[in-house]
Amino acid sequence: EAQVTQNPRYLITVTGKKLTVTCSQNMNHEYMSWYRQDPGLGLRQIYYSMNVEVTDKGDVPEGYKVSRKEKRNFPLILESPSPNQTSLYFCASSPLAGSGGELFFGEGSRLTVL
Amino acid sequence: GEDVEQSLFLSVREGDSSVINCTYTDSSSTYLYWYKQEPGAGLQLLTYIFSNMDMKQDQRLTVLLNKKDKHLSLRIADTQTGDSAIYFCAERGPGFQKLVFGTGTRLLVSP
């Protein structure tokens, strides 16, 4: 089944404790992206990647890092999480050609930073 | 920069039509999308329209695009309780890099 898989789905952590949210897609998509969803703000892009070893900042990159060493994986790293990073995070992927650029989303990772 | 705005809530009765509205600011938008988010799930694409089109119909869904006013709407005919969800409008500019989302409209369908 074609899908985008995120882990963990739920996480409660404490300020300053490094964490990684993994994202994997099995559709051979070139493009991958991370979004955070907050009430009243919709989805805001954190980072995106056009292909392996090519990453760039979105609208709200502060406090986050990403890497794209393989086409299928695009982990989101919070080196020193803070409470304002409490949010619902979505990973998404898309082929660069065809289908109108539809984004395929994972089911989300709800992160709470105490 | 780009900005996409939607009203936050819409409540309708089952069987009525729902119209969800969206305004955007980027006149160079190439594609405009409607995504649906059900509780506890990610977003799923409902439909999209290319910027040189005025209308697109897909079963119960009708998308209208007014480029002059930068206004996009989604009409759901014969709305069902299963249509209750958050609906996001999104626009893509000429590059592929960014899809800008609106704040989402929560649609509540009552029996």
Chai-1 contact restraints between the chains, C-beta under 6 A:
chainA,res_idxA,chainB,res_idxB,connection_type,confidence,min_distance_angstrom,max_distance_angstrom,comment,restraint_id
A,G42,B,F101,contact,1.0,0.0,6.0,A-B,restraint_1
A,G42,B,G102,contact,1.0,0.0,6.0,A-B,restraint_2
A,G42,B,T103,contact,1.0,0.0,6.0,A-B,restraint_3
A,G42,B,G104,contact,1.0,0.0,6.0,A-B,restraint_4
A,L43,B,F101,contact,1.0,0.0,6.0,A-B,restraint_5
A,Q45,B,K98,contact,1.0,0.0,6.0,A-B,restraint_6
A,F90,B,G42,contact,1.0,0.0,6.0,A-B,restraint_7
A,G100,B,Y31,contact,1.0,0.0,6.0,A-B,restraint_8
A,G100,B,Y48,contact,1.0,0.0,6.0,A-B,restraint_9
A,G101,B,Y31,contact,1.0,0.0,6.0,A-B,restraint_10
A,G101,B,R92,contact,1.0,0.0,6.0,A-B,restraint_11
A,E102,B,L45,contact,1.0,0.0,6.0,A-B,restraint_12
A,F105,B,G42,contact,1.0,0.0,6.0,A-B,restraint_13
A,F105,B,L43,contact,1.0,0.0,6.0,A-B,restraint_14
A,G106,B,G42,contact,1.0,0.0,6.0,A-B,restraint_15
A,E107,B,A41,contact,1.0,0.0,6.0,A-B,restraint_16
A,E107,B,G42,contact,1.0,0.0,6.0,A-B,restraint_17
A,G108,B,G42,contact,1.0,0.0,6.0,A-B,restraint_18
